[in-house]
Amino acid sequence: MRHIIVSINKYEVRGKEILSDISCVINSSDRIAVVGGNGVGKTTFMKVLTGEITEIDGKIDNIGSIGLGYLSQIHFDAEDRSVRDELRLAFAQVREAEKNLTDAEQYMTEHPEDMDAI
């Protein structure tokens, strides 16, 4: 089973503890939300999960190379775009990969004699 094992003992910046005592398992089928007040470490936690921050006391084991996606906390000027539009843009590569798999599956169904061509 593909999953991520999170075990963070501590993460500090300039002597200030940002994250501590976090442990969880995230399965490949899970959808999670990281919620909390301002300044409690939500963005930092996501950066640790995605590998943007690696210098932690603890470890993140990504068993099976689960892909992670998140909409970072950035300000942008595209006020005409909805959250749904932003997510579509953020996951465009995933959607393209899904389309390629669907196309390959359809080709295999229609041309079983050409399996070596794929």
FIPA-53742 format. One line per 10 residues: number of its first residue (from 1); their letters; for each residue x, y, z of N, C-alpha, C, O, CB. Coordinates in pm, whole numbers, always signed. Atoms other than C-alpha are relative to their C-alpha. Glycine has a CB too. Layout:
N
NUM = a = X Y Z X Y Z X Y Z X Y Z X Y Z ~ ... $
***
This chain:
118
1 = mrhiivsink = +85 -118 +0 +0 +0 +0 +89 +124 +0 +188 +131 +73 -96 +0 +123 ~ -75 -125 +8 +128 +346 -89 -47 +95 +110 -167 +115 +128 -16 +66 -141 ~ +36 -91 -108 +141 +588 +200 +121 +85 +41 +234 +58 +1 -54 -78 +121 ~ -104 -87 -54 +339 +861 +373 -4 -13 +152 -109 +0 +214 -19 +149 -46 ~ -11 +6 -146 +462 +816 +728 +70 +127 +45 +183 +155 +6 +78 -129 +46 ~ -53 -127 -50 +517 +1146 +907 +39 -18 +146 -40 -64 +228 -104 +115 -16 ~ -47 +4 -138 +726 +1161 +1222 +92 +121 +21 +212 +114 -7 +75 -136 +32 ~ -77 -123 -22 +838 +1513 +1313 +15 +21 +150 -83 +44 +221 -70 +124 -68 ~ -26 -28 -141 +1002 +1554 +1650 +0 +151 +24 -62 +202 +118 +134 -62 +44 ~ -10 -144 -20 +1087 +1920 +1605 +55 +65 -127 +138 +8 -197 +91 +32 +120 $
11 = yevrgkeils = -57 -85 +104 +1151 +2190 +1346 +10 +140 +58 -89 +197 +104 -86 -3 -133 ~ -24 -133 -56 +1306 +2518 +1458 +58 +92 -106 +127 +49 -197 +94 -8 +121 ~ -62 -105 +81 +1395 +2842 +1285 +56 +104 +96 -18 +164 +174 -104 +64 -102 ~ -68 -97 -87 +1650 +3063 +1460 -38 -18 +147 -65 +78 +219 -32 +143 -44 ~ +29 +30 -139 +1580 +2890 +1790 -147 -1 +38 -181 -32 +152 +69 +96 +84 ~ +143 +0 -30 +1202 +2924 +1764 -62 -130 -53 -48 -163 -170 -71 +124 -64 ~ +63 +126 +38 +1010 +2595 +1761 -124 +29 -84 -216 +97 -40 -37 -84 +125 ~ +112 -21 +92 +772 +2592 +1462 -92 -122 -1 -214 -108 +5 +53 +29 -143 ~ +76 +125 -1 +662 +2226 +1454 +57 -91 +108 +178 -93 +130 +4 -69 -140 ~ -49 +98 -97 +681 +1962 +1725 -102 -112 +19 -223 -92 +11 +31 +67 +135 $
21 = discvinssd = +81 +117 -35 +551 +1615 +1805 -115 -25 -97 -232 -32 -57 -55 +16 +139 ~ +102 +29 +102 +368 +1546 +1478 +26 -140 -54 +137 -170 -98 +1 +106 -116 ~ -13 +132 +61 +306 +1190 +1367 -135 -40 -59 -240 -21 +2 +48 -106 +104 ~ +122 +46 +67 +56 +1050 +1121 +38 -87 -119 +154 -90 -161 -89 +120 -45 ~ -14 +77 +123 +10 +818 +826 -104 +52 -97 -221 +63 -63 -16 -155 +26 ~ +91 -48 +105 -140 +949 +503 +0 -106 -109 +102 -130 -173 +45 +142 -56 ~ +14 +103 +103 -269 +678 +270 -24 +64 -136 -70 +178 -144 -114 -97 +35 ~ +12 -55 +135 -275 +723 -106 -142 +41 -35 -162 +128 -119 +49 -101 -101 ~ +139 -35 +29 -655 +740 -107 -52 +114 +88 -165 +160 +69 -89 -122 +18 ~ +45 -105 -92 -671 +1004 +168 -1 +137 -66 +80 +166 -154 +90 +4 +123 $
31 = riavvggngv = +3 -143 +33 -766 +1365 +113 +3 +70 +135 -83 +46 +220 -129 +41 -87 ~ -13 -62 -131 -653 +1584 +398 -11 +151 -10 +10 +210 -116 +134 -39 +64 ~ +1 -146 -12 -698 +1941 +510 +84 +34 +122 +71 -28 +227 -147 +58 +12 ~ -81 -48 -112 -448 +2121 +729 -60 +133 +42 -53 +231 -31 +154 +14 -39 ~ +71 -120 -45 -638 +2376 +934 +57 +47 +134 +109 -32 +213 -151 -28 +13 ~ -46 -57 -126 -548 +2609 +1217 +11 +151 -13 -7 +206 -121 +136 -59 +42 ~ -11 -145 -3 -498 +2968 +1315 +123 +51 -74 +208 -27 -117 +4 +48 +143 ~ -114 -63 +66 -254 +3213 +1161 +128 -27 +79 +130 -17 +202 -23 +151 -15 ~ -131 +13 -62 +110 +3138 +1229 +25 -126 +81 +122 -132 +156 +21 +112 +86 ~ -19 +122 -80 +69 +2789 +1376 +83 -107 -72 +111 -211 -13 -134 -57 +38 $
41 = gkttfmkvlt = -87 +93 +70 +277 +2612 +1108 -61 -81 -112 -2 -180 -156 +56 -91 +95 ~ +67 +77 +106 +31 +2492 +842 +85 -3 -128 +109 -109 -185 -139 +59 -31 ~ -80 -8 +122 +240 +2614 +548 +134 -70 +20 +181 -140 -70 +22 +146 -41 ~ -127 +67 -30 +561 +2496 +713 -17 -152 -6 +67 -222 -61 +54 +42 +139 ~ +27 +144 +3 +409 +2150 +761 -11 -49 -144 +45 -153 -178 -129 -32 +78 ~ +13 +40 +140 +313 +2134 +393 +135 +4 -72 +164 -82 -156 -101 +90 -73 ~ -133 -7 +62 +663 +2243 +292 +87 -117 +44 +169 -165 -35 +69 +132 +36 ~ -72 +119 -46 +807 +1962 +504 -51 -123 -76 +28 -205 -122 -17 -19 +154 ~ +58 +116 +71 +566 +1710 +344 +46 -6 -145 +75 -115 -197 -151 +6 +5 ~ -36 -2 +142 +655 +1821 -10 +150 +1 -24 +194 -4 -139 -62 +119 -66 $
51 = geiteidgki = -145 +2 +15 +1028 +1827 +57 +65 +135 -21 +186 +142 -42 +36 -87 -112 ~ -59 -134 +12 +1073 +2203 +29 +88 +30 +121 +188 +100 +108 -110 +107 -14 ~ -80 -11 -122 +1204 +2192 +387 +46 -141 +36 -36 -231 +52 -81 +67 +119 ~ -54 +133 -28 +1435 +1900 +463 +74 -9 +132 +95 -119 +184 +91 -43 -111 ~ -79 -1 -124 +1628 +2003 +774 -92 -5 +121 -118 +97 +185 +91 +126 +7 ~ +90 +18 -114 +1397 +1862 +1040 +56 -106 +93 +135 -191 +51 -144 -38 -46 ~ -28 +108 -94 +1439 +1652 +1351 -118 -96 -14 -223 -75 +47 +19 +52 +150 ~ +107 +93 +31 +1233 +1360 +1228 +16 -50 -142 +122 -31 -203 -138 +65 +20 ~ -10 +45 +138 +1156 +1203 +895 -138 -16 -63 -240 -32 +5 +75 -133 -8 ~ +119 +21 +83 +901 +1173 +618 +33 -115 -93 +124 -104 -175 -41 +132 -80 $
61 = dnigsiglgy = -20 +115 +88 +882 +833 +447 -116 -6 -99 -230 -30 -60 +12 -133 +81 ~ +101 +7 +105 +696 +841 +116 +11 -137 -65 +89 -158 -158 +20 +116 -106 ~ -3 +138 +47 +631 +472 +54 -86 -11 -126 -207 +5 -121 -50 -99 +111 ~ +73 +13 +126 +537 +421 -310 -7 +130 -77 -81 +139 -176 -138 -48 +26 ~ -9 -128 +72 +614 +778 -418 -136 +64 -26 -172 +89 -141 +72 -19 -131 ~ +128 -68 +14 +276 +934 -353 +25 +144 -43 +110 +212 +14 -82 -5 +133 ~ -9 -140 +41 +237 +1263 -537 -86 +86 +91 -199 +50 +125 -44 +16 -146 ~ +74 -93 -85 +131 +1555 -322 -28 +126 -78 +55 +174 -155 +78 +31 +130 ~ +32 -129 +60 -46 +1863 -439 -64 +89 +103 -147 +45 +183 -92 -17 -121 ~ +66 -95 -89 -137 +2172 -250 +5 +137 -62 +95 +169 -140 +67 +1 +140 $
71 = lsqihfdaed = +7 -136 +48 -235 +2525 -326 +68 +86 +104 +15 +107 +213 -147 +47 -26 ~ -78 -73 -99 +30 +2734 -157 -65 +134 +33 -152 +184 -38 +142 +23 -50 ~ +55 -125 -50 -46 +3046 +37 +69 +117 -69 +160 +178 -14 +15 +10 +155 ~ -59 -111 +75 +37 +3304 -227 -111 +94 -41 -228 +56 -54 +78 -51 -124 ~ +96 -98 +48 -132 +3618 -335 +19 +16 -150 +132 +23 -198 +16 +137 +74 ~ -11 -16 +143 -210 +3655 -701 -106 +99 -47 -203 +127 +23 -17 -137 -72 ~ +86 -105 +52 -380 +3911 -919 -113 -52 -88 -184 +28 -150 +81 +99 -77 ~ +102 +58 +87 -613 +3672 -1100 -133 -7 +75 -184 -116 +102 +42 -141 -50 ~ +124 -3 -77 -926 +3782 -917 -118 -57 -76 -222 -89 -17 -31 +141 +42 ~ +109 +54 +81 -1139 +3657 -1206 -2 -153 +1 -96 -213 -50 +12 +51 -143 $
81 = rsvrdelrla = -5 +146 -5 -1033 +3295 -1141 -56 -49 +132 -30 +8 +238 +143 -51 -21 ~ +55 +62 -121 -1220 +3076 -896 +104 -96 +60 +206 -124 -3 -133 -75 -31 ~ -86 +100 -62 -1057 +2832 -655 +4 -124 -88 +109 -186 -105 -49 -36 +143 ~ +5 +116 +91 -1172 +2555 -890 +93 +20 -119 +165 -72 -159 -145 -23 -49 ~ -89 -29 +112 -991 +2725 -1180 +147 -12 +42 +229 -67 -31 -27 +141 -56 ~ -138 +9 -51 -674 +2755 -969 +41 -145 +18 +153 -183 -17 +13 +75 +133 ~ -32 +141 -19 -690 +2387 -878 +16 -72 -133 +102 -159 -147 -108 -68 +83 ~ -16 +60 +134 -738 +2292 -1243 +139 +30 -54 +204 -57 -111 -108 +53 -97 ~ -134 -37 +46 -421 +2484 -1326 +107 -75 +78 +205 -123 +21 +21 +151 +12 ~ -100 +64 -86 -232 +2336 -1031 +16 -148 -33 +125 -203 -20 -38 +16 +147 $
91 = faqvreaekn = -4 +144 +26 -320 +1979 -1132 -6 -33 -149 -50 -142 -186 -113 -69 +73 ~ +5 +22 +145 -289 +2017 -1510 +85 -121 -41 +44 -197 -129 +49 +125 -74 ~ -85 +114 +34 -2 +1764 -1524 -66 -132 +36 -55 -230 -37 +136 +12 +71 ~ +69 +122 -41 -205 +1507 -1335 -111 -32 -99 -128 -147 -139 -58 +14 +144 ~ +109 +22 +96 -500 +1554 -1568 +54 -47 -134 -8 -132 -199 -83 +128 -18 ~ -61 +43 +126 -270 +1517 -1871 +44 -146 +9 +25 -223 -85 +121 +91 -35 ~ -41 +139 -19 -128 +1192 -1731 -121 -93 +0 -117 -201 -58 +79 -16 +132 ~ +122 +81 +0 -480 +1061 -1667 -54 -17 -142 -98 -125 -179 -107 +65 +89 ~ +47 +7 +138 -576 +1145 -2026 +86 -97 -81 +33 -176 -160 +1 +141 -65 ~ -89 +91 +72 -270 +963 -2160 -28 -145 +36 -27 -232 -52 +146 +33 +31 $
101 = ltdaeqymte = +33 +136 -41 -358 +654 -1956 -133 -46 -61 -145 -160 -106 -8 -9 +152 ~ +131 +33 +60 -719 +665 -2078 +15 -28 -149 -44 -123 -200 -101 +114 +23 ~ -23 +20 +143 -601 +699 -2439 +68 -134 -26 +32 -207 -118 +85 +115 -58 ~ -70 +127 +16 -362 +404 -2398 -94 -118 +26 -89 -218 -46 +121 -7 +94 ~ +96 +106 -32 -636 +193 -2239 -97 -21 -116 -129 -134 -153 -77 +34 +129 ~ +93 +10 +113 -873 +272 -2524 +67 -65 -120 +8 -149 -187 -55 +140 -38 ~ -73 +59 +112 -607 +187 -2783 +19 -151 +20 +2 -229 -73 +136 +70 -18 ~ -19 +143 -28 -534 -147 -2612 -129 -78 -18 -127 -191 -65 +54 -20 +142 ~ +129 +66 +15 -904 -230 -2608 -35 -17 -147 -86 -122 -188 -110 +80 +72 ~ +35 +3 +142 -948 -147 -2976 +100 -77 -85 +64 -126 -192 -12 +141 -53 $
111 = hpedmdai = -106 +64 +79 -617 -300 -3095 +81 -97 +86 +200 -75 +109 +94 +106 -62 ~ -74 +92 -88 -524 -596 -2872 +119 -67 -68 +212 -111 -2 -94 -107 +52 ~ -110 +63 +73 -298 -732 -3145 +125 +89 -3 +234 +40 -34 -44 -32 -143 ~ -112 -95 +6 -75 -421 -3122 +56 +36 +138 +106 +147 +156 -44 +127 -70 ~ -45 -33 -136 +19 -442 -2752 +146 +44 +4 +184 +125 +88 -20 -120 +92 ~ -141 -37 +2 +389 -415 -2840 +21 +142 -48 +128 +200 -26 +79 -96 -87 ~ -13 -135 +55 +326 -80 -3009 -15 +108 +106 +20 +223 +82 -102 +22 -110 ~ +27 -102 -103 +234 +93 -2686 +123 +28 +81 +118 +111 +173 -113 -45 +92 $
***
